[in-house]
Amino acid sequence: MTTLVLIALAAITARLIFIYTHPVGPCRRCRGKGTNPLSTKKRSGYCRRCHGARVTQRTGSKALHRMVRGTSNAVKDTRKKR
Ligand SMILES: [Zn+2]
């Protein structure tokens, strides 16, 4: 049981480090193409998820960067109290 908890903690830590160092990843909807699935050679439209940027922000990366920089609301609240 303890081993499972340790493995889970290691996986979460590894994921957080990965998200911190790679805040954006290829768009999952268009798979990095930047166009929507109905696009052909003659007509093309931007992907609705990434708007043609081909990359999307990873879940939790904004919150993680805010926490590290110390600009999240939770950190601000604790600083005000002191
Ligand atoms: Zn996309």
PDB file of the backbone (N, CA, C, O) and the ligand in Angstrom, with CONECT records:
HET     ZN  A 101       1
ATOM      1  N   MET A   1       0.838  -1.213   0.000  1.00  0.00           N
ATOM      2  CA  MET A   1       0.000   0.000   0.000  1.00  0.00           C
ATOM      3  C   MET A   1       0.869   1.257   0.000  1.00  0.00           C
ATOM      4  O   MET A   1       0.615   2.190  -0.762  1.00  0.00           O
ATOM      5  N   THR A   2       1.894   1.281   0.855  1.00  0.00           N
ATOM      6  CA  THR A   2       2.797   2.433   0.904  1.00  0.00           C
ATOM      7  C   THR A   2       3.507   2.627  -0.430  1.00  0.00           C
ATOM      8  O   THR A   2       3.722   3.750  -0.886  1.00  0.00           O
ATOM      9  N   THR A   3       3.866   1.493  -1.046  1.00  0.00           N
ATOM     10  CA  THR A   3       4.546   1.563  -2.349  1.00  0.00           C
ATOM     11  C   THR A   3       3.654   2.240  -3.381  1.00  0.00           C
ATOM     12  O   THR A   3       4.116   3.059  -4.176  1.00  0.00           O
ATOM     13  N   LEU A   4       2.356   1.886  -3.358  1.00  0.00           N
ATOM     14  CA  LEU A   4       1.413   2.485  -4.314  1.00  0.00           C
ATOM     15  C   LEU A   4       1.342   3.993  -4.134  1.00  0.00           C
ATOM     16  O   LEU A   4       1.342   4.743  -5.110  1.00  0.00           O
ATOM     17  N   VAL A   5       1.279   4.436  -2.871  1.00  0.00           N
ATOM     18  CA  VAL A   5       1.212   5.879  -2.578  1.00  0.00           C
ATOM     19  C   VAL A   5       2.464   6.571  -3.079  1.00  0.00           C
ATOM     20  O   VAL A   5       2.390   7.646  -3.673  1.00  0.00           O
ATOM     21  N   LEU A   6       3.624   5.950  -2.837  1.00  0.00           N
ATOM     22  CA  LEU A   6       4.896   6.533  -3.279  1.00  0.00           C
ATOM     23  C   LEU A   6       4.944   6.633  -4.799  1.00  0.00           C
ATOM     24  O   LEU A   6       5.399   7.638  -5.345  1.00  0.00           O
ATOM     25  N   ILE A   7       4.472   5.582  -5.487  1.00  0.00           N
ATOM     26  CA  ILE A   7       4.462   5.589  -6.954  1.00  0.00           C
ATOM     27  C   ILE A   7       3.540   6.707  -7.453  1.00  0.00           C
ATOM     28  O   ILE A   7       3.877   7.430  -8.391  1.00  0.00           O
ATOM     29  N   ALA A   8       2.371   6.838  -6.814  1.00  0.00           N
ATOM     30  CA  ALA A   8       1.417   7.884  -7.213  1.00  0.00           C
ATOM     31  C   ALA A   8       2.019   9.271  -7.004  1.00  0.00           C
ATOM     32  O   ALA A   8       1.886  10.141  -7.864  1.00  0.00           O
ATOM     33  N   LEU A   9       2.675   9.479  -5.873  1.00  0.00           N
ATOM     34  CA  LEU A   9       3.306  10.772  -5.584  1.00  0.00           C
ATOM     35  C   LEU A   9       4.402  11.088  -6.596  1.00  0.00           C
ATOM     36  O   LEU A   9       4.522  12.219  -7.067  1.00  0.00           O
ATOM     37  N   ALA A  10       5.205  10.064  -6.927  1.00  0.00           N
ATOM     38  CA  ALA A  10       6.281  10.260  -7.909  1.00  0.00           C
ATOM     39  C   ALA A  10       5.689  10.610  -9.264  1.00  0.00           C
ATOM     40  O   ALA A  10       6.211  11.472  -9.971  1.00  0.00           O
ATOM     41  N   ALA A  11       4.580   9.931  -9.635  1.00  0.00           N
ATOM     42  CA  ALA A  11       3.945  10.201 -10.932  1.00  0.00           C
ATOM     43  C   ALA A  11       3.396  11.620 -10.974  1.00  0.00           C
ATOM     44  O   ALA A  11       3.539  12.313 -11.981  1.00  0.00           O
ATOM     45  N   ILE A  12       2.761  12.060  -9.874  1.00  0.00           N
ATOM     46  CA  ILE A  12       2.193  13.411  -9.821  1.00  0.00           C
ATOM     47  C   ILE A  12       3.314  14.444  -9.914  1.00  0.00           C
ATOM     48  O   ILE A  12       3.197  15.427 -10.645  1.00  0.00           O
ATOM     49  N   THR A  13       4.414  14.216  -9.163  1.00  0.00           N
ATOM     50  CA  THR A  13       5.541  15.151  -9.196  1.00  0.00           C
ATOM     51  C   THR A  13       6.138  15.235 -10.599  1.00  0.00           C
ATOM     52  O   THR A  13       6.431  16.322 -11.098  1.00  0.00           O
ATOM     53  N   ALA A  14       6.314  14.076 -11.225  1.00  0.00           N
ATOM     54  CA  ALA A  14       6.878  14.049 -12.580  1.00  0.00           C
ATOM     55  C   ALA A  14       5.967  14.806 -13.545  1.00  0.00           C
ATOM     56  O   ALA A  14       6.441  15.548 -14.405  1.00  0.00           O
ATOM     57  N   ARG A  15       4.649  14.609 -13.395  1.00  0.00           N
ATOM     58  CA  ARG A  15       3.689  15.295 -14.275  1.00  0.00           C
ATOM     59  C   ARG A  15       3.754  16.813 -14.072  1.00  0.00           C
ATOM     60  O   ARG A  15       3.710  17.576 -15.037  1.00  0.00           O
ATOM     61  N   LEU A  16       3.861  17.246 -12.798  1.00  0.00           N
ATOM     62  CA  LEU A  16       3.925  18.685 -12.508  1.00  0.00           C
ATOM     63  C   LEU A  16       5.183  19.300 -13.108  1.00  0.00           C
ATOM     64  O   LEU A  16       5.137  20.398 -13.664  1.00  0.00           O
ATOM     65  N   ILE A  17       6.310  18.592 -12.995  1.00  0.00           N
ATOM     66  CA  ILE A  17       7.557  19.101 -13.578  1.00  0.00           C
ATOM     67  C   ILE A  17       7.419  19.188 -15.093  1.00  0.00           C
ATOM     68  O   ILE A  17       7.860  20.153 -15.717  1.00  0.00           O
ATOM     69  N   PHE A  18       6.792  18.149 -15.678  1.00  0.00           N
ATOM     70  CA  PHE A  18       6.601  18.134 -17.135  1.00  0.00           C
ATOM     71  C   PHE A  18       5.713  19.294 -17.567  1.00  0.00           C
ATOM     72  O   PHE A  18       6.017  19.977 -18.545  1.00  0.00           O
ATOM     73  N   ILE A  19       4.615  19.523 -16.842  1.00  0.00           N
ATOM     74  CA  ILE A  19       3.696  20.618 -17.183  1.00  0.00           C
ATOM     75  C   ILE A  19       4.404  21.959 -17.022  1.00  0.00           C
ATOM     76  O   ILE A  19       4.176  22.877 -17.810  1.00  0.00           O
ATOM     77  N   TYR A  20       5.271  22.082 -15.996  1.00  0.00           N
ATOM     78  CA  TYR A  20       5.965  23.355 -15.770  1.00  0.00           C
ATOM     79  C   TYR A  20       6.956  23.650 -16.892  1.00  0.00           C
ATOM     80  O   TYR A  20       7.080  24.790 -17.341  1.00  0.00           O
ATOM     81  N   THR A  21       7.658  22.612 -17.340  1.00  0.00           N
ATOM     82  CA  THR A  21       8.660  22.829 -18.385  1.00  0.00           C
ATOM     83  C   THR A  21       8.052  22.833 -19.781  1.00  0.00           C
ATOM     84  O   THR A  21       8.623  23.420 -20.699  1.00  0.00           O
ATOM     85  N   HIS A  22       6.895  22.184 -19.955  1.00  0.00           N
ATOM     86  CA  HIS A  22       6.212  22.162 -21.249  1.00  0.00           C
ATOM     87  C   HIS A  22       4.769  22.624 -21.067  1.00  0.00           C
ATOM     88  O   HIS A  22       3.857  21.797 -21.076  1.00  0.00           O
ATOM     89  N   PRO A  23       4.539  23.948 -20.901  1.00  0.00           N
ATOM     90  CA  PRO A  23       3.175  24.433 -20.624  1.00  0.00           C
ATOM     91  C   PRO A  23       2.217  24.290 -21.801  1.00  0.00           C
ATOM     92  O   PRO A  23       1.002  24.284 -21.605  1.00  0.00           O
ATOM     93  N   VAL A  24       2.736  24.175 -23.007  1.00  0.00           N
ATOM     94  CA  VAL A  24       1.841  23.979 -24.156  1.00  0.00           C
ATOM     95  C   VAL A  24       2.191  22.675 -24.852  1.00  0.00           C
ATOM     96  O   VAL A  24       3.342  22.237 -24.851  1.00  0.00           O
ATOM     97  N   GLY A  25       1.173  22.067 -25.447  1.00  0.00           N
ATOM     98  CA  GLY A  25       1.376  20.832 -26.188  1.00  0.00           C
ATOM     99  C   GLY A  25       0.598  20.898 -27.478  1.00  0.00           C
ATOM    100  O   GLY A  25      -0.225  21.796 -27.652  1.00  0.00           O
ATOM    101  N   PRO A  26       0.836  19.968 -28.393  1.00  0.00           N
ATOM    102  CA  PRO A  26       0.090  19.985 -29.648  1.00  0.00           C
ATOM    103  C   PRO A  26      -1.404  19.861 -29.408  1.00  0.00           C
ATOM    104  O   PRO A  26      -1.847  19.117 -28.533  1.00  0.00           O
ATOM    105  N   CYS A  27      -2.179  20.603 -30.200  1.00  0.00           N
ATOM    106  CA  CYS A  27      -3.630  20.602 -30.051  1.00  0.00           C
ATOM    107  C   CYS A  27      -4.167  19.188 -30.229  1.00  0.00           C
ATOM    108  O   CYS A  27      -3.815  18.495 -31.184  1.00  0.00           O
ATOM    109  N   ARG A  28      -5.027  18.767 -29.295  1.00  0.00           N
ATOM    110  CA  ARG A  28      -5.536  17.409 -29.360  1.00  0.00           C
ATOM    111  C   ARG A  28      -6.661  17.276 -30.385  1.00  0.00           C
ATOM    112  O   ARG A  28      -6.900  16.191 -30.916  1.00  0.00           O
ATOM    113  N   ARG A  29      -7.353  18.393 -30.661  1.00  0.00           N
ATOM    114  CA  ARG A  29      -8.493  18.332 -31.563  1.00  0.00           C
ATOM    115  C   ARG A  29      -8.033  18.179 -33.017  1.00  0.00           C
ATOM    116  O   ARG A  29      -8.559  17.344 -33.753  1.00  0.00           O
ATOM    117  N   CYS A  30      -7.042  18.996 -33.430  1.00  0.00           N
ATOM    118  CA  CYS A  30      -6.585  18.952 -34.822  1.00  0.00           C
ATOM    119  C   CYS A  30      -5.276  18.191 -34.963  1.00  0.00           C
ATOM    120  O   CYS A  30      -4.770  18.062 -36.078  1.00  0.00           O
ATOM    121  N   ARG A  31      -4.713  17.688 -33.883  1.00  0.00           N
ATOM    122  CA  ARG A  31      -3.442  16.950 -33.857  1.00  0.00           C
ATOM    123  C   ARG A  31      -2.304  17.770 -34.468  1.00  0.00           C
ATOM    124  O   ARG A  31      -1.493  17.254 -35.236  1.00  0.00           O
ATOM    125  N   GLY A  32      -2.261  19.052 -34.113  1.00  0.00           N
ATOM    126  CA  GLY A  32      -1.159  19.903 -34.542  1.00  0.00           C
ATOM    127  C   GLY A  32      -1.255  20.433 -35.949  1.00  0.00           C
ATOM    128  O   GLY A  32      -0.300  21.033 -36.442  1.00  0.00           O
ATOM    129  N   LYS A  33      -2.397  20.229 -36.625  1.00  0.00           N
ATOM    130  CA  LYS A  33      -2.532  20.710 -38.000  1.00  0.00           C
ATOM    131  C   LYS A  33      -2.993  22.168 -38.043  1.00  0.00           C
ATOM    132  O   LYS A  33      -2.624  22.901 -38.960  1.00  0.00           O
ATOM    133  N   GLY A  34      -3.786  22.594 -37.073  1.00  0.00           N
ATOM    134  CA  GLY A  34      -4.286  23.961 -37.042  1.00  0.00           C
ATOM    135  C   GLY A  34      -5.538  24.179 -37.866  1.00  0.00           C
ATOM    136  O   GLY A  34      -6.076  25.286 -37.893  1.00  0.00           O
ATOM    137  N   THR A  35      -6.007  23.149 -38.535  1.00  0.00           N
ATOM    138  CA  THR A  35      -7.223  23.271 -39.346  1.00  0.00           C
ATOM    139  C   THR A  35      -8.283  22.316 -38.808  1.00  0.00           C
ATOM    140  O   THR A  35      -7.967  21.364 -38.093  1.00  0.00           O
ATOM    141  N   ASN A  36      -9.530  22.574 -39.153  1.00  0.00           N
ATOM    142  CA  ASN A  36     -10.578  21.689 -38.655  1.00  0.00           C
ATOM    143  C   ASN A  36     -10.675  20.425 -39.520  1.00  0.00           C
ATOM    144  O   ASN A  36     -10.169  20.396 -40.642  1.00  0.00           O
ATOM    145  N   PRO A  37     -11.336  19.372 -38.986  1.00  0.00           N
ATOM    146  CA  PRO A  37     -11.319  18.070 -39.675  1.00  0.00           C
ATOM    147  C   PRO A  37     -11.949  18.103 -41.070  1.00  0.00           C
ATOM    148  O   PRO A  37     -11.654  17.233 -41.889  1.00  0.00           O
ATOM    149  N   LEU A  38     -12.812  19.087 -41.362  1.00  0.00           N
ATOM    150  CA  LEU A  38     -13.482  19.126 -42.659  1.00  0.00           C
ATOM    151  C   LEU A  38     -12.657  19.871 -43.712  1.00  0.00           C
ATOM    152  O   LEU A  38     -13.090  20.003 -44.857  1.00  0.00           O
ATOM    153  N   SER A  39     -11.479  20.356 -43.335  1.00  0.00           N
ATOM    154  CA  SER A  39     -10.659  21.104 -44.278  1.00  0.00           C
ATOM    155  C   SER A  39     -10.128  20.202 -45.382  1.00  0.00           C
ATOM    156  O   SER A  39      -9.707  19.071 -45.136  1.00  0.00           O
ATOM    157  N   THR A  40     -10.157  20.726 -46.610  1.00  0.00           N
ATOM    158  CA  THR A  40      -9.583  20.020 -47.747  1.00  0.00           C
ATOM    159  C   THR A  40      -8.549  20.941 -48.395  1.00  0.00           C
ATOM    160  O   THR A  40      -8.249  22.010 -47.864  1.00  0.00           O
ATOM    161  N   LYS A  41      -8.012  20.532 -49.524  1.00  0.00           N
ATOM    162  CA  LYS A  41      -7.046  21.382 -50.216  1.00  0.00           C
ATOM    163  C   LYS A  41      -7.720  22.659 -50.712  1.00  0.00           C
ATOM    164  O   LYS A  41      -7.099  23.721 -50.753  1.00  0.00           O
ATOM    165  N   LYS A  42      -9.020  22.546 -51.094  1.00  0.00           N
ATOM    166  CA  LYS A  42      -9.722  23.699 -51.662  1.00  0.00           C
ATOM    167  C   LYS A  42     -10.242  24.652 -50.596  1.00  0.00           C
ATOM    168  O   LYS A  42     -10.208  25.870 -50.774  1.00  0.00           O
ATOM    169  N   ARG A  43     -10.724  24.097 -49.489  1.00  0.00           N
ATOM    170  CA  ARG A  43     -11.248  24.975 -48.452  1.00  0.00           C
ATOM    171  C   ARG A  43     -10.662  24.548 -47.101  1.00  0.00           C
ATOM    172  O   ARG A  43     -10.477  23.361 -46.832  1.00  0.00           O
ATOM    173  N   SER A  44     -10.380  25.538 -46.268  1.00  0.00           N
ATOM    174  CA  SER A  44      -9.841  25.193 -44.953  1.00  0.00           C
ATOM    175  C   SER A  44     -10.416  26.138 -43.911  1.00  0.00           C
ATOM    176  O   SER A  44     -10.718  27.296 -44.200  1.00  0.00           O
ATOM    177  N   GLY A  45     -10.560  25.637 -42.721  1.00  0.00           N
ATOM    178  CA  GLY A  45     -11.030  26.458 -41.613  1.00  0.00           C
ATOM    179  C   GLY A  45     -10.129  26.222 -40.427  1.00  0.00           C
ATOM    180  O   GLY A  45      -9.525  25.160 -40.280  1.00  0.00           O
ATOM    181  N   TYR A  46     -10.048  27.227 -39.586  1.00  0.00           N
ATOM    182  CA  TYR A  46      -9.207  27.079 -38.410  1.00  0.00           C
ATOM    183  C   TYR A  46      -9.830  26.126 -37.420  1.00  0.00           C
ATOM    184  O   TYR A  46     -11.051  26.020 -37.308  1.00  0.00           O
ATOM    185  N   CYS A  47      -8.973  25.443 -36.712  1.00  0.00           N
ATOM    186  CA  CYS A  47      -9.413  24.559 -35.640  1.00  0.00           C
ATOM    187  C   CYS A  47     -10.126  25.398 -34.578  1.00  0.00           C
ATOM    188  O   CYS A  47      -9.661  26.480 -34.221  1.00  0.00           O
ATOM    189  N   ARG A  48     -11.250  24.896 -34.078  1.00  0.00           N
ATOM    190  CA  ARG A  48     -12.020  25.686 -33.109  1.00  0.00           C
ATOM    191  C   ARG A  48     -11.350  25.732 -31.747  1.00  0.00           C
ATOM    192  O   ARG A  48     -11.549  26.679 -30.986  1.00  0.00           O
ATOM    193  N   ARG A  49     -10.557  24.713 -31.435  1.00  0.00           N
ATOM    194  CA  ARG A  49      -9.939  24.648 -30.108  1.00  0.00           C
ATOM    195  C   ARG A  49      -8.710  25.556 -30.004  1.00  0.00           C
ATOM    196  O   ARG A  49      -8.575  26.303 -29.035  1.00  0.00           O
ATOM    197  N   CYS A  50      -7.805  25.496 -31.006  1.00  0.00           N
ATOM    198  CA  CYS A  50      -6.553  26.260 -30.910  1.00  0.00           C
ATOM    199  C   CYS A  50      -6.569  27.491 -31.816  1.00  0.00           C
ATOM    200  O   CYS A  50      -5.621  28.275 -31.780  1.00  0.00           O
ATOM    201  N   HIS A  51      -7.615  27.689 -32.630  1.00  0.00           N
ATOM    202  CA  HIS A  51      -7.754  28.826 -33.544  1.00  0.00           C
ATOM    203  C   HIS A  51      -6.553  28.942 -34.485  1.00  0.00           C
ATOM    204  O   HIS A  51      -6.093  30.044 -34.781  1.00  0.00           O
ATOM    205  N   GLY A  52      -6.058  27.810 -34.946  1.00  0.00           N
ATOM    206  CA  GLY A  52      -4.967  27.805 -35.909  1.00  0.00           C
ATOM    207  C   GLY A  52      -3.582  27.892 -35.297  1.00  0.00           C
ATOM    208  O   GLY A  52      -2.588  27.868 -36.023  1.00  0.00           O
ATOM    209  N   ALA A  53      -3.493  27.994 -33.967  1.00  0.00           N
ATOM    210  CA  ALA A  53      -2.190  28.124 -33.314  1.00  0.00           C
ATOM    211  C   ALA A  53      -1.450  26.787 -33.255  1.00  0.00           C
ATOM    212  O   ALA A  53      -0.239  26.769 -33.034  1.00  0.00           O
ATOM    213  N   ARG A  54      -2.140  25.690 -33.444  1.00  0.00           N
ATOM    214  CA  ARG A  54      -1.590  24.325 -33.441  1.00  0.00           C
ATOM    215  C   ARG A  54      -1.161  23.827 -32.065  1.00  0.00           C
ATOM    216  O   ARG A  54      -0.858  22.645 -31.902  1.00  0.00           O
ATOM    217  N   VAL A  55      -1.132  24.704 -31.090  1.00  0.00           N
ATOM    218  CA  VAL A  55      -0.781  24.257 -29.743  1.00  0.00           C
ATOM    219  C   VAL A  55      -1.866  24.717 -28.765  1.00  0.00           C
ATOM    220  O   VAL A  55      -2.536  25.724 -28.997  1.00  0.00           O
ATOM    221  N   THR A  56      -2.028  23.984 -27.691  1.00  0.00           N
ATOM    222  CA  THR A  56      -2.965  24.368 -26.640  1.00  0.00           C
ATOM    223  C   THR A  56      -2.245  24.328 -25.299  1.00  0.00           C
ATOM    224  O   THR A  56      -1.273  23.598 -25.105  1.00  0.00           O
ATOM    225  N   GLN A  57      -2.758  25.138 -24.385  1.00  0.00           N
ATOM    226  CA  GLN A  57      -2.192  25.168 -23.031  1.00  0.00           C
ATOM    227  C   GLN A  57      -2.576  23.888 -22.300  1.00  0.00           C
ATOM    228  O   GLN A  57      -3.728  23.456 -22.353  1.00  0.00           O
ATOM    229  N   ARG A  58      -1.608  23.286 -21.621  1.00  0.00           N
ATOM    230  CA  ARG A  58      -1.891  22.057 -20.881  1.00  0.00           C
ATOM    231  C   ARG A  58      -2.700  22.374 -19.628  1.00  0.00           C
ATOM    232  O   ARG A  58      -2.546  23.433 -19.021  1.00  0.00           O
ATOM    233  N   THR A  59      -3.566  21.430 -19.253  1.00  0.00           N
ATOM    234  CA  THR A  59      -4.415  21.611 -18.086  1.00  0.00           C
ATOM    235  C   THR A  59      -3.561  21.801 -16.836  1.00  0.00           C
ATOM    236  O   THR A  59      -2.668  21.000 -16.559  1.00  0.00           O
ATOM    237  N   GLY A  60      -3.840  22.860 -16.088  1.00  0.00           N
ATOM    238  CA  GLY A  60      -3.142  23.093 -14.831  1.00  0.00           C
ATOM    239  C   GLY A  60      -1.859  23.887 -14.971  1.00  0.00           C
ATOM    240  O   GLY A  60      -1.278  24.283 -13.960  1.00  0.00           O
ATOM    241  N   SER A  61      -1.392  24.136 -16.194  1.00  0.00           N
ATOM    242  CA  SER A  61      -0.113  24.830 -16.349  1.00  0.00           C
ATOM    243  C   SER A  61      -0.214  26.286 -15.903  1.00  0.00           C
ATOM    244  O   SER A  61       0.729  26.820 -15.320  1.00  0.00           O
ATOM    245  N   LYS A  62      -1.350  26.932 -16.172  1.00  0.00           N
ATOM    246  CA  LYS A  62      -1.530  28.327 -15.744  1.00  0.00           C
ATOM    247  C   LYS A  62      -1.481  28.429 -14.227  1.00  0.00           C
ATOM    248  O   LYS A  62      -0.769  29.267 -13.674  1.00  0.00           O
ATOM    249  N   ALA A  63      -2.244  27.566 -13.559  1.00  0.00           N
ATOM    250  CA  ALA A  63      -2.304  27.586 -12.100  1.00  0.00           C
ATOM    251  C   ALA A  63      -0.935  27.269 -11.507  1.00  0.00           C
ATOM    252  O   ALA A  63      -0.524  27.883 -10.522  1.00  0.00           O
ATOM    253  N   LEU A  64      -0.231  26.312 -12.103  1.00  0.00           N
ATOM    254  CA  LEU A  64       1.080  25.907 -11.599  1.00  0.00           C
ATOM    255  C   LEU A  64       2.075  27.056 -11.717  1.00  0.00           C
ATOM    256  O   LEU A  64       2.823  27.329 -10.777  1.00  0.00           O
ATOM    257  N   HIS A  65       2.089  27.732 -12.865  1.00  0.00           N
ATOM    258  CA  HIS A  65       3.018  28.849 -13.050  1.00  0.00           C
ATOM    259  C   HIS A  65       2.676  30.005 -12.111  1.00  0.00           C
ATOM    260  O   HIS A  65       3.567  30.670 -11.582  1.00  0.00           O
ATOM    261  N   ARG A  66       1.364  30.238 -11.908  1.00  0.00           N
ATOM    262  CA  ARG A  66       0.954  31.286 -10.979  1.00  0.00           C
ATOM    263  C   ARG A  66       1.445  30.958  -9.572  1.00  0.00           C
ATOM    264  O   ARG A  66       1.926  31.837  -8.857  1.00  0.00           O
ATOM    265  N   MET A  67       1.322  29.682  -9.175  1.00  0.00           N
ATOM    266  CA  MET A  67       1.751  29.271  -7.840  1.00  0.00           C
ATOM    267  C   MET A  67       3.252  29.463  -7.676  1.00  0.00           C
ATOM    268  O   MET A  67       3.712  29.957  -6.646  1.00  0.00           O
ATOM    269  N   VAL A  68       4.022  29.067  -8.705  1.00  0.00           N
ATOM    270  CA  VAL A  68       5.482  29.164  -8.625  1.00  0.00           C
ATOM    271  C   VAL A  68       5.909  30.628  -8.567  1.00  0.00           C
ATOM    272  O   VAL A  68       6.830  30.980  -7.830  1.00  0.00           O
ATOM    273  N   ARG A  69       5.235  31.488  -9.352  1.00  0.00           N
ATOM    274  CA  ARG A  69       5.585  32.907  -9.338  1.00  0.00           C
ATOM    275  C   ARG A  69       5.064  33.610  -8.084  1.00  0.00           C
ATOM    276  O   ARG A  69       5.491  34.715  -7.751  1.00  0.00           O
ATOM    277  N   GLY A  70       4.136  32.948  -7.400  1.00  0.00           N
ATOM    278  CA  GLY A  70       3.581  33.526  -6.176  1.00  0.00           C
ATOM    279  C   GLY A  70       2.556  34.598  -6.429  1.00  0.00           C
ATOM    280  O   GLY A  70       2.392  35.506  -5.615  1.00  0.00           O
ATOM    281  N   THR A  71       1.855  34.508  -7.558  1.00  0.00           N
ATOM    282  CA  THR A  71       0.853  35.514  -7.872  1.00  0.00           C
ATOM    283  C   THR A  71      -0.572  34.971  -7.775  1.00  0.00           C
ATOM    284  O   THR A  71      -1.530  35.663  -8.121  1.00  0.00           O
ATOM    285  N   SER A  72      -0.709  33.727  -7.302  1.00  0.00           N
ATOM    286  CA  SER A  72      -2.059  33.182  -7.187  1.00  0.00           C
ATOM    287  C   SER A  72      -2.811  33.868  -6.040  1.00  0.00           C
ATOM    288  O   SER A  72      -2.199  34.426  -5.129  1.00  0.00           O
ATOM    289  N   ASN A  73      -4.122  33.819  -6.100  1.00  0.00           N
ATOM    290  CA  ASN A  73      -4.932  34.483  -5.075  1.00  0.00           C
ATOM    291  C   ASN A  73      -4.668  33.911  -3.690  1.00  0.00           C
ATOM    292  O   ASN A  73      -4.672  34.648  -2.705  1.00  0.00           O
ATOM    293  N   ALA A  74      -4.436  32.592  -3.605  1.00  0.00           N
ATOM    294  CA  ALA A  74      -4.195  31.965  -2.311  1.00  0.00           C
ATOM    295  C   ALA A  74      -2.923  32.517  -1.676  1.00  0.00           C
ATOM    296  O   ALA A  74      -2.899  32.800  -0.479  1.00  0.00           O
ATOM    297  N   VAL A  75      -1.859  32.674  -2.479  1.00  0.00           N
ATOM    298  CA  VAL A  75      -0.597  33.190  -1.954  1.00  0.00           C
ATOM    299  C   VAL A  75      -0.768  34.647  -1.537  1.00  0.00           C
ATOM    300  O   VAL A  75      -0.262  35.058  -0.493  1.00  0.00           O
ATOM    301  N   LYS A  76      -1.486  35.435  -2.357  1.00  0.00           N
ATOM    302  CA  LYS A  76      -1.711  36.837  -2.032  1.00  0.00           C
ATOM    303  C   LYS A  76      -2.437  36.998  -0.705  1.00  0.00           C
ATOM    304  O   LYS A  76      -2.101  37.863   0.104  1.00  0.00           O
ATOM    305  N   ASP A  77      -3.460  36.134  -0.492  1.00  0.00           N
ATOM    306  CA  ASP A  77      -4.244  36.214   0.736  1.00  0.00           C
ATOM    307  C   ASP A  77      -3.371  35.973   1.964  1.00  0.00           C
ATOM    308  O   ASP A  77      -3.509  36.676   2.964  1.00  0.00           O
ATOM    309  N   THR A  78      -2.473  34.987   1.902  1.00  0.00           N
ATOM    310  CA  THR A  78      -1.647  34.703   3.059  1.00  0.00           C
ATOM    311  C   THR A  78      -0.653  35.831   3.321  1.00  0.00           C
ATOM    312  O   THR A  78      -0.294  36.099   4.467  1.00  0.00           O
ATOM    313  N   ARG A  79      -0.209  36.491   2.242  1.00  0.00           N
ATOM    314  CA  ARG A  79       0.740  37.596   2.429  1.00  0.00           C
ATOM    315  C   ARG A  79       0.085  38.813   3.065  1.00  0.00           C
ATOM    316  O   ARG A  79       0.711  39.525   3.851  1.00  0.00           O
ATOM    317  N   LYS A  80      -1.188  39.049   2.718  1.00  0.00           N
ATOM    318  CA  LYS A  80      -1.887  40.205   3.270  1.00  0.00           C
ATOM    319  C   LYS A  80      -2.071  40.087   4.777  1.00  0.00           C
ATOM    320  O   LYS A  80      -2.025  41.077   5.508  1.00  0.00           O
ATOM    321  N   LYS A  81      -2.283  38.829   5.229  1.00  0.00           N
ATOM    322  CA  LYS A  81      -2.576  38.616   6.639  1.00  0.00           C
ATOM    323  C   LYS A  81      -1.385  38.938   7.532  1.00  0.00           C
ATOM    324  O   LYS A  81      -1.564  39.318   8.689  1.00  0.00           O
ATOM    325  N   ARG A  82      -0.165  38.790   7.002  1.00  0.00           N
ATOM    326  CA  ARG A  82       1.024  39.015   7.830  1.00  0.00           C
ATOM    327  C   ARG A  82       1.229  40.478   8.190  1.00  0.00           C
ATOM    328  O   ARG A  82       2.189  40.814   8.883  1.00  0.00           O
TER     329      ARG A  82
HETATM  330 ZN    ZN A 101      -6.303  22.658 -32.997  1.00  0.00          ZN2+
END
